[in-house]
Amino acid sequence: QLVESGGGSVQAGGSLRLSCVASGTALSFNDVGWYRQAPGKQREFVALIASAGSRKYADAVKGRFTISRDNAKNTVYLEMSNLKAEDTAVYYCCNRPYGAIQFQSWGQGTQVTVSS
């Protein structure tokens, strides 16, 4: 089970840190991703941290978002800075075991609203 937190309302240029806490699985052995879905749009990829530690980002967030993990807390973070109105969305974390293609578990999402 994955539970996201840390969403909220901020002004453009502000920052937020999202957390994704896992229970029942060790995230250190998983790839963990963050996706987002804005109203009327499809869910889109935001960032990924692989079990080995490599990171990938969507072009729209490169240089502004940072994904990291704390294995001791079984938590993955998404640090978001210089937020823009177009970052407004529900953010979801997901995980898949190393080597799997499909993400197997998804959290319930946390709302991020950026006002301009």
N, C-alpha and C positions, 0 to 999 in steps of 0.2 A: 504494500500500500504506500502510495506517495501522497504527501500533503504539502501544498504550497502555502506560503504566507509572505507578507511583506508588501503587498500591493497597496495602492492608495491613490490619492489625488495630489498632483504637484503641478507647479507652473513650468512652462517651457524653460529649459536650461537647468532644471533641477535634477536630483538624483534619487534613486531608490535601490534597495537591495532586496531581491527576492530570495527566498529560501525554499528548498525542496527536501523534506525529511522523509526518509524511508523507514518502513517497519517490515520485518519479515524477509528482507533481502539485504545483502551487503552491497552498497553502491560501489564500493571499490572494485568489485568484479564485473561491473556493468558499464556500458556506455550510457550516459545520461544526457538527454536533450531538453532544450527549452523550445517551445513553439508558442505562437500567439495567434489569436483570431480576433480580428476587428469586426464590428457590426457589418453585416452584408458581404463579408469577404471570406475566402477560404482560409483554413488554418495554414500558417506558414512557418517555416523553419527559422529559428533565431540563432541558436548556438548549440554546440555539442562538446562534451568532454568525454574522450574515450577512456576505457579502463586503463590503458597505458599512459594516459595523461595528455595526449595531443588534443588540440582544440580547433574547432571550426566555427566560423561565424557567417551569418548572412551579410552580404555586402552592405545592406542598409544600416547595420549596427556596428560594423567594424570600426574600431577606434573609440567607440563610445561604451560598449558593453564588454564585460569580462565575466567568463564562466570559471568557476573554481570549485574545488571539493574539499571537505574536511572529513576524512575517513573516520576519525575518532568520534565524530558526531553523526556519522552516516548521513551527511547533508551535502547538497550541491547548491551553490549560490549563483545568482546572476546579478552582478553589479551593473547598474545602468546609470550613466551620467549623460549630461547634455541632452536631456530628454526633449523630444519634439512631439508636437501634437499628433503626428502620424504614428507614434509609438503607442498610442491609446489602443488597448486591446485587453482581452483576457489572456493571461499567460499560463501555459501548462508545462509541467515537467513530465518526462517519460523516461523509461529505462528499458534496456534490452541486455541480456547476458552477452558477454564477449563472444563474438562470432555470429550472433544472430543478426538477421536482416530486419525483421519487424520489431518495432517497439511493443513491449508486452503489457506494460502497465502505464496508466496515465493518472495524474492527479485531477482534482476537481476544478482547478484553475483559480487564479487570483486576478482581480481587476486592477489594471493600471490606467489611470486617466490623466492625460497631460493637457493642461489648458494653455492656450497661447495668449 
